[in-house]
Amino acid sequence: MVALALMSAVVTDLGTNELVRYRLASNDRDALKAQALAESSLNIARLLLAMQSAVQPLITQLAGLGLPLPALTFWELVPLDSELLKGLISGEIQQTVGIDVSAALEERGARRAEKIEERRSAFDADKEGAAAGPFEPPEGGFGAFDGQFTASIVDEERKAASLRGWARATTPQQRYPYAQRLFTVLQPERYDFLFDERDAQGNRTDRYELIAAIHDWIDDNQEATDARADQNNWGRITMGSEDALYSSGYKVEPKNAYFDSPGELRLVRGMTEAHLRAFGDSISIYGEGKINLLSAPDATVEALIFSCALPGDPLPNNPQWMQETLITWREFKTLGPLAGGGPINGDGFAQMLDMRGLEVNPTCKDQVTTESRNFTVQAVGTVGEVSRTITVVMRVYGATEETYYYAVR
């Protein structure tokens, strides 16, 4: 009995070790498949964005006519989900809504069989470097793979505070709207606790000081910025050095150059992980400074209204007026000029604000656009219990593509 007990313990231990090795090997296999699926969804997203310059003007024109569209931007209209794509390609979704696509599916199957036969006929087995046989796509076509993938596209021009345009501004009148939009992001009372707490060095940084610290990080001088200056003087230097604010325990000094990555924001005095969690979705270091009216959410439009108002105008500070104005803008975009709305551009936005009784700042039209060029794509591939996520920030304009950030986790 003792011998049997010892043998049972040894066998159980060996079995457990082998099971662990088997699961590790399975997870490694699934991780490789999941990353391949994530890369596939990323490539589909890239293809979609490459087409936007040709398709987006048509969608904008249709939206201007007041046609009811689920979204006003091309990349939001096309869902990138493998399960949905499988249904479209197989015809299941079309049949669900009563569209007969059986003839088209039969024709596609016949063309597929014809192509495969052509490859078989043209294949030369004696050719140096030839494979065991001609390539043949798997049975079942698209979707005949383990797992699934999704991809989400977010344009950086939909965010309220775009710091790149701020870095390029050269006059107070150009710098002020960026500071105003950033202040609107930081302004809500629910964030007061973030500015009451001390950072790791024991210092408090209020909203104005944080805005000044961000500007000092990217400007090209060594003097501290006065964030409380008016529109005609915003960005003026004070009598102090910006480096002096980092003298008590900080291990960095203002870079006086633009951010290399979003994580660099953590180095700015007063910016903590809590601040990034609270404001990260509204601050972009990639957007080019103008807000896309087609994709901007209400929070961004609210910040834009503040920066379009003349200094001292009380209307934007009226919560009821602001809420009614946001509703009016949504209707303005939905109805179009033919149904009582207006054009979705800078002139249309200024017209809507004028209808609401707001005296519009002349710089307002220069702050908006109807196209986006900078995008964050998050592609997720899942196989079994393993997922891989690829996050890419890229600039896409026509056939030109430039990658700013690439990460896999």
The 8 nearest C-alpha neighbors of each residue, nearest first, counted from 0:
[[1, 3, 2, 4, 5, 6, 7, 8],
 [0, 2, 4, 3, 5, 6, 7, 8],
 [1, 3, 5, 4, 0, 6, 7, 8],
 [4, 2, 0, 6, 5, 1, 7, 8],
 [3, 5, 1, 7, 2, 6, 0, 8],
 [6, 4, 2, 8, 7, 3, 1, 9],
 [5, 7, 3, 9, 8, 4, 10, 2],
 [8, 6, 4, 10, 5, 9, 11, 3],
 [7, 9, 11, 5, 6, 10, 12, 4],
 [10, 8, 6, 12, 7, 11, 13, 5],
 [11, 9, 13, 7, 12, 8, 14, 6],
 [12, 10, 14, 8, 13, 9, 7, 15],
 [13, 11, 15, 9, 10, 14, 8, 16],
 [12, 14, 10, 16, 15, 11, 17, 9],
 [15, 13, 11, 17, 12, 16, 10, 18],
 [14, 16, 18, 12, 17, 13, 11, 19],
 [17, 15, 19, 13, 18, 14, 12, 20],
 [16, 18, 20, 14, 19, 15, 21, 13],
 [17, 19, 21, 15, 16, 20, 14, 22],
 [18, 20, 16, 22, 17, 21, 23, 15],
 [21, 19, 17, 23, 18, 22, 24, 16],
 [20, 22, 18, 24, 19, 23, 17, 25],
 [23, 21, 25, 19, 24, 20, 26, 18],
 [24, 22, 20, 26, 25, 21, 19, 27],
 [23, 25, 27, 21, 22, 26, 20, 28],
 [26, 24, 22, 28, 23, 27, 29, 21],
 [25, 27, 29, 23, 28, 24, 30, 22],
 [28, 26, 30, 24, 25, 29, 23, 31],
 [27, 29, 25, 31, 26, 30, 24, 32],
 [30, 28, 32, 26, 31, 27, 382, 33],
 [29, 31, 33, 27, 32, 28, 385, 26],
 [32, 30, 34, 28, 29, 33, 35, 27],
 [31, 33, 29, 35, 30, 34, 36, 28],
 [34, 32, 380, 30, 381, 36, 35, 382],
 [33, 35, 37, 31, 36, 387, 32, 380],
 [34, 36, 32, 38, 33, 37, 39, 31],
 [35, 37, 39, 380, 33, 34, 38, 148],
 [36, 38, 380, 379, 34, 378, 40, 39],
 [39, 37, 41, 35, 36, 40, 34, 42],
 [40, 38, 36, 42, 37, 41, 35, 43],
 [39, 41, 43, 37, 42, 38, 150, 378],
 [42, 40, 38, 44, 39, 43, 378, 37],
 [41, 43, 45, 39, 44, 40, 38, 46],
 [44, 42, 40, 46, 45, 41, 47, 39],
 [43, 45, 47, 41, 42, 46, 40, 48],
 [46, 44, 42, 48, 47, 43, 49, 41],
 [47, 45, 43, 49, 44, 48, 42, 50],
 [46, 48, 44, 50, 45, 49, 43, 51],
 [49, 47, 45, 51, 50, 46, 44, 395],
 [48, 50, 46, 47, 51, 397, 398, 45],
 [51, 49, 47, 48, 53, 52, 54, 46],
 [50, 52, 54, 55, 48, 53, 49, 73],
 [53, 51, 397, 50, 55, 54, 49, 396],
 [54, 52, 51, 50, 55, 56, 57, 397],
 [53, 55, 51, 57, 56, 52, 50, 58],
 [54, 56, 58, 51, 57, 73, 52, 53],
 [57, 55, 59, 58, 54, 60, 53, 52],
 [56, 58, 60, 55, 59, 54, 61, 53],
 [59, 57, 55, 61, 60, 56, 62, 71],
 [60, 58, 56, 62, 57, 61, 55, 63],
 [59, 61, 63, 57, 58, 62, 56, 64],
 [62, 60, 58, 64, 63, 59, 66, 57],
 [61, 63, 59, 65, 64, 60, 66, 58],
 [62, 64, 335, 60, 61, 65, 342, 59],
 [65, 63, 61, 335, 62, 66, 337, 60],
 [64, 66, 335, 334, 62, 63, 333, 67],
 [65, 67, 62, 64, 61, 68, 63, 333],
 [68, 66, 65, 69, 333, 62, 334, 70],
 [67, 69, 70, 66, 71, 62, 333, 76],
 [70, 68, 67, 76, 71, 75, 72, 66],
 [71, 69, 68, 76, 72, 75, 73, 294],
 [70, 72, 293, 68, 58, 62, 59, 73],
 [73, 71, 75, 74, 70, 76, 293, 55],
 [72, 74, 76, 75, 55, 51, 77, 71],
 [73, 75, 76, 72, 77, 152, 47, 48],
 [76, 74, 73, 72, 77, 70, 78, 71],
 [75, 77, 73, 74, 70, 78, 72, 69],
 [76, 78, 75, 74, 79, 73, 47, 72],
 [79, 77, 80, 76, 75, 74, 83, 150],
 [80, 78, 150, 149, 77, 81, 151, 40],
 [79, 81, 149, 83, 82, 78, 148, 84],
 [82, 80, 84, 148, 83, 147, 85, 149],
 [83, 81, 85, 84, 80, 86, 147, 142],
 [82, 84, 86, 85, 80, 81, 87, 79],
 [83, 85, 81, 87, 86, 82, 88, 80],
 [86, 84, 82, 88, 83, 87, 142, 81],
 [85, 87, 91, 83, 89, 92, 84, 88],
 [86, 88, 84, 90, 85, 89, 92, 83],
 [89, 87, 85, 90, 86, 84, 141, 91],
 [88, 90, 86, 87, 91, 85, 104, 92],
 [91, 89, 93, 87, 88, 92, 86, 94],
 [90, 92, 86, 94, 93, 89, 95, 87],
 [91, 93, 95, 86, 94, 90, 87, 96],
 [94, 92, 98, 90, 95, 96, 91, 97],
 [93, 95, 97, 98, 91, 96, 92, 99],
 [94, 96, 92, 93, 97, 91, 98, 90],
 [97, 95, 94, 93, 98, 92, 91, 99],
 [96, 98, 94, 95, 93, 99, 92, 100],
 [99, 97, 93, 94, 96, 100, 95, 92],
 [100, 98, 101, 94, 97, 93, 102, 90],
 [99, 101, 103, 102, 98, 104, 90, 93],
 [100, 102, 104, 103, 99, 105, 90, 106],
 [103, 101, 105, 104, 100, 106, 99, 107],
 [102, 104, 106, 100, 105, 101, 107, 108],
 [105, 103, 107, 101, 106, 102, 108, 100],
 [106, 104, 108, 102, 107, 103, 101, 109],
 [105, 107, 103, 109, 108, 104, 102, 110],
 [106, 108, 104, 110, 105, 109, 103, 111],
 [109, 107, 111, 105, 106, 110, 104, 112],
 [108, 110, 106, 112, 111, 107, 113, 105],
 [111, 109, 113, 107, 112, 108, 114, 106],
 [112, 110, 108, 114, 113, 109, 107, 115],
 [111, 113, 109, 115, 110, 114, 116, 108],
 [112, 114, 110, 116, 111, 115, 109, 117],
 [115, 113, 117, 111, 116, 112, 110, 118],
 [116, 114, 112, 118, 117, 113, 111, 119],
 [115, 117, 119, 113, 114, 118, 120, 112],
 [116, 118, 114, 120, 115, 119, 121, 113],
 [119, 117, 121, 115, 116, 120, 122, 133],
 [120, 118, 116, 122, 117, 121, 133, 115],
 [121, 119, 117, 118, 122, 116, 123, 115],
 [122, 120, 118, 119, 117, 123, 116, 133],
 [123, 121, 119, 120, 118, 133, 124, 132],
 [124, 122, 125, 126, 121, 129, 120, 132],
 [123, 125, 126, 129, 122, 132, 131, 130],
 [126, 124, 123, 127, 129, 128, 122, 130],
 [125, 127, 129, 123, 124, 128, 122, 130],
 [128, 126, 129, 125, 124, 130, 123, 131],
 [127, 129, 126, 130, 125, 124, 131, 123],
 [130, 128, 126, 127, 124, 131, 125, 123],
 [131, 129, 132, 128, 133, 124, 134, 127],
 [130, 132, 129, 133, 124, 134, 128, 122],
 [131, 133, 130, 134, 124, 122, 129, 119],
 [134, 132, 119, 122, 118, 135, 130, 131],
 [133, 135, 132, 136, 118, 115, 130, 119],
 [134, 136, 133, 137, 115, 118, 132, 138],
 [137, 135, 138, 134, 140, 115, 139, 141],
 [138, 136, 140, 139, 135, 143, 141, 144],
 [139, 137, 140, 136, 143, 135, 141, 142],
 [138, 140, 143, 137, 141, 142, 136, 89],
 [141, 139, 138, 143, 137, 142, 136, 88],
 [142, 140, 143, 139, 85, 88, 144, 137],
 [141, 143, 144, 85, 140, 139, 81, 82],
 [144, 142, 139, 141, 140, 137, 138, 145],
 [145, 143, 142, 146, 141, 147, 137, 36],
 [144, 146, 382, 147, 143, 32, 383, 142],
 [147, 145, 382, 381, 144, 383, 148, 33],
 [146, 148, 381, 81, 380, 382, 82, 145],
 [147, 149, 380, 81, 379, 36, 80, 381],
 [150, 148, 80, 379, 79, 378, 81, 40],
 [149, 151, 378, 79, 377, 40, 379, 80],
 [150, 152, 377, 376, 378, 153, 149, 79],
 [153, 151, 376, 375, 154, 374, 377, 150],
 [154, 152, 375, 374, 155, 376, 151, 157],
 [155, 153, 374, 156, 373, 157, 375, 371],
 [154, 156, 286, 157, 373, 374, 158, 283],
 [157, 155, 290, 286, 154, 291, 158, 371],
 [156, 158, 295, 155, 291, 290, 294, 154],
 [159, 157, 281, 156, 155, 160, 299, 282],
 [158, 160, 299, 281, 180, 302, 282, 161],
 [161, 159, 282, 181, 180, 158, 283, 281],
 [162, 160, 283, 288, 286, 163, 284, 282],
 [161, 163, 165, 284, 164, 160, 283, 166],
 [164, 162, 166, 165, 284, 287, 161, 285],
 [163, 165, 288, 287, 167, 166, 162, 161],
 [166, 164, 162, 168, 163, 167, 174, 177],
 [165, 167, 163, 164, 168, 217, 162, 218],
 [166, 168, 164, 165, 169, 163, 174, 162],
 [169, 167, 165, 173, 174, 166, 170, 164],
 [168, 170, 167, 173, 171, 174, 166, 172],
 [169, 171, 173, 172, 168, 174, 234, 233],
 [172, 170, 233, 174, 232, 173, 231, 175],
 [171, 173, 170, 175, 174, 231, 230, 233],
 [174, 172, 170, 171, 168, 175, 176, 169],
 [175, 173, 171, 168, 172, 177, 176, 165],
 [174, 176, 178, 177, 172, 230, 233, 173],
 [177, 175, 179, 306, 178, 174, 180, 173],
 [178, 176, 180, 179, 175, 174, 165, 181],
 [177, 179, 181, 175, 176, 180, 182, 174],
 [180, 178, 176, 182, 177, 181, 306, 175],
 [181, 179, 302, 183, 177, 182, 178, 160],
 [182, 180, 178, 184, 160, 183, 179, 177],
 [181, 183, 179, 185, 184, 180, 186, 178],
 [184, 182, 186, 180, 181, 302, 185, 179],
 [183, 185, 181, 182, 186, 180, 302, 281],
 [186, 184, 182, 183, 187, 181, 206, 190],
 [185, 187, 183, 184, 182, 188, 190, 206],
 [188, 186, 189, 190, 185, 184, 183, 191],
 [189, 187, 190, 191, 186, 192, 185, 193],
 [188, 190, 187, 191, 192, 186, 193, 185],
 [191, 189, 188, 192, 193, 187, 185, 194],
 [192, 190, 188, 193, 194, 189, 195, 187],
 [191, 193, 195, 194, 190, 196, 189, 188],
 [194, 192, 191, 190, 195, 196, 274, 273],
 [193, 195, 205, 192, 191, 196, 204, 203],
 [196, 194, 192, 193, 191, 203, 197, 205],
 [197, 195, 194, 193, 192, 203, 198, 202],
 [198, 196, 203, 202, 201, 195, 199, 200],
 [197, 199, 201, 200, 202, 203, 196, 269],
 [200, 198, 201, 197, 202, 248, 249, 271],
 [199, 201, 198, 248, 202, 249, 247, 197],
 [200, 202, 197, 198, 199, 203, 248, 196],
 [203, 201, 197, 198, 200, 204, 199, 269],
 [202, 204, 197, 196, 198, 195, 205, 194],
 [203, 205, 269, 208, 194, 209, 202, 206],
 [206, 204, 194, 208, 207, 209, 203, 195],
 [205, 207, 209, 208, 210, 185, 204, 194],
 [208, 206, 210, 209, 226, 205, 211, 227],
 [207, 209, 211, 205, 206, 210, 204, 212],
 [210, 208, 212, 206, 211, 207, 269, 204],
 [209, 211, 207, 213, 212, 208, 206, 214],
 [210, 212, 208, 214, 226, 209, 224, 213],
 [211, 213, 209, 215, 210, 214, 208, 216],
 [214, 212, 216, 210, 215, 211, 209, 267],
 [213, 215, 211, 216, 212, 217, 218, 210],
 [216, 214, 212, 218, 213, 217, 211, 224],
 [215, 217, 253, 255, 213, 254, 214, 218],
 [216, 218, 256, 255, 257, 214, 215, 166],
 [219, 217, 255, 215, 220, 214, 216, 166],
 [220, 218, 255, 217, 256, 221, 215, 216],
 [219, 221, 222, 218, 255, 215, 223, 241],
 [220, 222, 241, 240, 223, 219, 242, 255],
 [223, 221, 240, 241, 236, 220, 239, 224],
 [222, 224, 241, 240, 236, 237, 239, 215],
 [225, 223, 236, 211, 234, 235, 226, 237],
 [224, 226, 227, 228, 235, 237, 236, 234],
 [227, 225, 211, 207, 228, 224, 210, 234],
 [228, 226, 225, 229, 207, 233, 211, 224],
 [229, 227, 233, 226, 232, 225, 230, 234],
 [230, 228, 232, 233, 231, 227, 310, 175],
 [229, 231, 233, 232, 175, 172, 171, 228],
 [230, 232, 229, 171, 172, 233, 228, 175],
 [233, 231, 171, 229, 230, 228, 235, 234],
 [234, 232, 171, 228, 230, 235, 229, 175],
 [235, 233, 224, 171, 225, 232, 236, 226],
 [236, 234, 233, 232, 225, 224, 237, 228],
 [235, 237, 224, 223, 222, 225, 234, 238],
 [238, 236, 239, 223, 225, 224, 235, 222],
 [237, 239, 236, 240, 222, 223, 224, 225],
 [240, 238, 237, 223, 222, 241, 243, 236],
 [239, 241, 222, 223, 242, 243, 221, 238],
 [240, 242, 223, 222, 243, 244, 221, 239],
 [243, 241, 240, 244, 245, 252, 253, 246],
 [244, 242, 246, 245, 241, 240, 239, 247],
 [243, 245, 242, 246, 241, 247, 240, 268],
 [246, 244, 249, 243, 242, 247, 252, 251],
 [245, 247, 243, 244, 248, 249, 242, 250],
 [248, 246, 245, 249, 200, 244, 243, 202],
 [247, 249, 200, 246, 250, 245, 199, 201],
 [250, 248, 245, 251, 247, 246, 200, 252],
 [249, 251, 248, 252, 245, 246, 247, 266],
 [252, 250, 249, 253, 245, 266, 254, 267],
 [251, 253, 242, 245, 254, 250, 249, 216],
 [254, 252, 216, 255, 215, 242, 251, 241],
 [253, 255, 216, 256, 252, 217, 257, 215],
 [256, 254, 217, 219, 216, 218, 253, 220],
 [257, 255, 217, 254, 218, 216, 258, 219],
 [256, 258, 217, 259, 255, 166, 163, 216],
 [259, 257, 260, 263, 256, 284, 261, 217],
 [258, 260, 257, 263, 261, 262, 284, 403],
 [261, 259, 262, 263, 258, 284, 404, 264],
 [262, 260, 263, 264, 284, 258, 259, 283],
 [263, 261, 264, 260, 265, 266, 259, 258],
 [262, 264, 265, 261, 260, 266, 258, 259],
 [263, 265, 262, 266, 267, 261, 270, 258],
 [266, 264, 263, 270, 267, 271, 262, 272],
 [267, 265, 264, 263, 268, 270, 251, 262],
 [266, 268, 265, 264, 270, 269, 213, 212],
 [269, 267, 270, 212, 266, 209, 245, 204],
 [268, 270, 204, 209, 267, 271, 198, 203],
 [271, 269, 265, 267, 268, 274, 264, 272],
 [272, 270, 274, 273, 265, 269, 275, 198],
 [271, 273, 275, 274, 276, 265, 270, 277],
 [272, 274, 276, 271, 275, 277, 193, 270],
 [275, 273, 277, 271, 272, 276, 270, 278],
 [274, 276, 279, 272, 278, 277, 273, 271],
 [277, 275, 273, 274, 279, 278, 272, 280],
 [276, 278, 274, 275, 279, 273, 280, 190],
 [279, 277, 275, 281, 280, 276, 274, 282],
 [278, 280, 275, 282, 281, 276, 277, 274],
 [281, 279, 278, 282, 158, 283, 277, 276],
 [282, 280, 158, 159, 279, 278, 160, 283],
 [283, 281, 160, 279, 280, 161, 158, 278],
 [284, 282, 161, 285, 286, 160, 162, 155],
 [283, 285, 162, 163, 161, 286, 261, 282],
 [286, 284, 283, 163, 287, 155, 373, 161],
 [287, 285, 155, 156, 161, 288, 283, 373],
 [288, 286, 164, 163, 289, 285, 161, 156],
 [287, 289, 164, 161, 286, 163, 290, 165],
 [288, 290, 366, 367, 368, 287, 156, 291],
 [291, 289, 367, 156, 157, 368, 292, 366],
 [290, 292, 368, 369, 156, 293, 157, 294],
 [293, 291, 295, 294, 369, 290, 368, 367],
 [292, 294, 291, 71, 369, 295, 72, 343],
 [293, 295, 292, 157, 291, 296, 72, 71],
 [294, 296, 157, 292, 299, 291, 293, 300],
 [297, 295, 299, 298, 300, 294, 157, 158],
 [296, 298, 300, 299, 301, 325, 295, 302],
 [299, 297, 301, 300, 296, 302, 159, 295],
 [300, 298, 159, 302, 301, 297, 296, 295],
 [299, 301, 303, 297, 302, 298, 304, 295],
 [300, 302, 298, 304, 299, 303, 297, 305],
 [303, 301, 180, 299, 305, 183, 300, 304],
 [302, 304, 300, 306, 301, 305, 307, 299],
 [305, 303, 307, 301, 306, 302, 300, 308],
 [304, 306, 302, 308, 303, 307, 315, 301],
 [305, 307, 176, 303, 304, 179, 308, 180],
 [308, 306, 363, 304, 360, 305, 359, 303],
 [309, 307, 359, 305, 360, 306, 304, 310],
 [308, 310, 360, 312, 311, 359, 307, 358],
 [311, 309, 312, 308, 230, 229, 306, 360],
 [310, 312, 313, 309, 308, 314, 315, 316],
 [311, 313, 310, 314, 309, 308, 315, 357],
 [314, 312, 316, 315, 311, 317, 310, 308],
 [313, 315, 317, 316, 312, 320, 357, 321],
 [316, 314, 317, 313, 321, 305, 320, 312],
 [317, 315, 314, 313, 318, 321, 320, 312],
 [316, 318, 320, 314, 315, 319, 321, 313],
 [319, 317, 321, 320, 316, 322, 315, 314],
 [320, 318, 322, 321, 317, 323, 324, 316],
 [321, 319, 323, 317, 318, 322, 324, 314],
 [320, 322, 324, 318, 319, 323, 315, 317],
 [321, 323, 325, 319, 324, 320, 318, 326],
 [324, 322, 326, 320, 321, 325, 327, 319],
 [323, 325, 327, 321, 326, 322, 320, 328],
 [324, 326, 328, 322, 327, 323, 321, 329],
 [327, 325, 323, 329, 324, 328, 330, 322],
 [328, 326, 324, 330, 325, 329, 331, 323],
 [329, 327, 331, 325, 330, 326, 324, 332],
 [328, 330, 326, 332, 331, 327, 333, 325],
 [331, 329, 333, 327, 328, 332, 334, 326],
 [330, 332, 340, 328, 329, 333, 334, 341],
 [331, 333, 329, 330, 335, 334, 343, 328],
 [334, 332, 330, 331, 65, 335, 329, 67],
 [335, 333, 65, 340, 338, 331, 332, 330],
 [334, 336, 65, 340, 63, 341, 64, 337],
 [337, 335, 341, 340, 339, 338, 342, 64],
 [338, 336, 335, 339, 64, 65, 340, 334],
 [339, 337, 334, 336, 335, 340, 65, 64],
 [338, 340, 336, 337, 334, 335, 341, 331],
 [341, 339, 331, 335, 336, 334, 338, 332],
 [340, 342, 336, 335, 347, 331, 343, 339],
 [341, 343, 347, 344, 63, 336, 335, 340],
 [344, 342, 347, 332, 341, 63, 348, 292],
 [345, 343, 347, 346, 342, 348, 369, 368],
 [344, 346, 364, 348, 347, 367, 349, 368],
 [345, 347, 349, 344, 348, 350, 364, 342],
 [346, 348, 342, 350, 344, 345, 349, 343],
 [347, 349, 351, 345, 350, 346, 344, 352],
 [348, 350, 352, 346, 351, 347, 353, 345],
 [349, 351, 347, 353, 348, 352, 346, 354],
 [352, 350, 354, 348, 353, 349, 347, 355],
 [353, 351, 355, 349, 354, 357, 350, 348],
 [352, 354, 350, 356, 357, 355, 351, 349],
 [355, 353, 351, 352, 356, 350, 357, 349],
 [356, 354, 352, 353, 357, 351, 324, 320],
 [355, 357, 353, 354, 352, 358, 314, 351],
 [358, 356, 353, 352, 355, 359, 308, 314],
 [357, 359, 353, 308, 356, 309, 360, 352],
 [360, 358, 308, 307, 357, 361, 309, 349],
 [359, 361, 307, 362, 309, 308, 363, 358],
 [362, 360, 363, 359, 364, 307, 365, 309],
 [363, 361, 360, 365, 364, 366, 307, 172],
 [364, 362, 307, 366, 365, 360, 361, 359],
 [365, 363, 345, 366, 362, 367, 346, 361],
 [364, 366, 363, 362, 367, 289, 345, 368],
 [365, 367, 289, 363, 364, 290, 362, 368],
 [368, 366, 290, 289, 365, 364, 345, 291],
 [367, 369, 291, 370, 290, 289, 292, 344],
 [370, 368, 291, 292, 293, 344, 371, 367],
 [371, 369, 368, 291, 372, 293, 55, 156],
 [372, 370, 156, 373, 154, 291, 369, 155],
 [371, 373, 395, 394, 396, 374, 370, 154],
 [374, 372, 394, 155, 393, 154, 371, 286],
 [375, 373, 154, 393, 155, 153, 392, 376],
 [374, 376, 392, 153, 391, 152, 154, 393],
 [375, 377, 152, 391, 151, 390, 374, 392],
 [378, 376, 390, 151, 150, 389, 391, 379],
 [377, 379, 150, 389, 37, 41, 388, 149],
 [380, 378, 388, 37, 149, 148, 387, 150],
 [379, 381, 37, 148, 33, 36, 387, 386],
 [382, 380, 386, 33, 146, 147, 385, 148],
 [383, 381, 146, 33, 385, 29, 384, 145],
 [382, 384, 385, 381, 146, 29, 386, 145],
 [383, 385, 382, 386, 381, 26, 29, 30],
 [386, 384, 382, 383, 381, 30, 29, 26],
 [387, 385, 381, 380, 33, 382, 388, 30],
 [386, 388, 380, 34, 33, 379, 408, 381],
 [389, 387, 379, 408, 378, 407, 390, 37],
 [388, 390, 407, 378, 406, 377, 379, 37],
 [391, 389, 377, 406, 376, 405, 378, 388],
 [390, 392, 405, 376, 404, 375, 393, 389],
 [393, 391, 375, 404, 403, 374, 402, 376],
 [394, 392, 402, 403, 374, 401, 373, 395],
 [393, 395, 373, 401, 372, 400, 374, 402],
 [396, 394, 400, 372, 399, 393, 373, 397],
 [397, 395, 399, 372, 398, 400, 394, 52],
 [396, 398, 399, 52, 49, 395, 50, 51],
 [397, 399, 49, 396, 400, 395, 50, 52],
 [400, 398, 396, 397, 395, 401, 394, 49],
 [399, 401, 395, 394, 398, 396, 402, 393],
 [400, 402, 394, 393, 403, 395, 399, 392],
 [403, 401, 393, 404, 392, 394, 400, 391],
 [402, 404, 392, 393, 401, 405, 394, 391],
 [403, 405, 392, 391, 402, 406, 393, 390],
 [406, 404, 391, 390, 392, 407, 403, 389],
 [405, 407, 390, 389, 391, 408, 404, 388],
 [408, 406, 389, 388, 390, 387, 405, 34],
 [407, 388, 387, 389, 406, 390, 386, 34]]
